[in-house]
Amino acid sequence: MTQLANLAGIHKAVISKIENGDTKRPEWKTIKAIASILDIPYEQRNAIWTWSSGRTHCLS
């Protein structure tokens, strides 16, 4: 987790809260940063954000 946090440029606590379910709707910039480090394609990042935010439409 420390390495991911460092590479993504976000705090370890943010990742921990997402993992633990304390953060129900992570910000797009957080998802984007983590997904970028994990090589998750844009379409999947968008789907994750749409699902986690409770939205019905993806980003364009």
Number of C-alpha atoms within 10 A of each C-alpha: 11 12 9 16 18 11 14 19 13 16 14 15 12 15 21 14 13 14 11 10 10 12 14 13 15 17 12 16 11 18 18 19 17 19 18 15 13 12 9 13 11 12 11 11 21 20 16 17 22 17 14 16 14 10 11 9 11 13 12 5
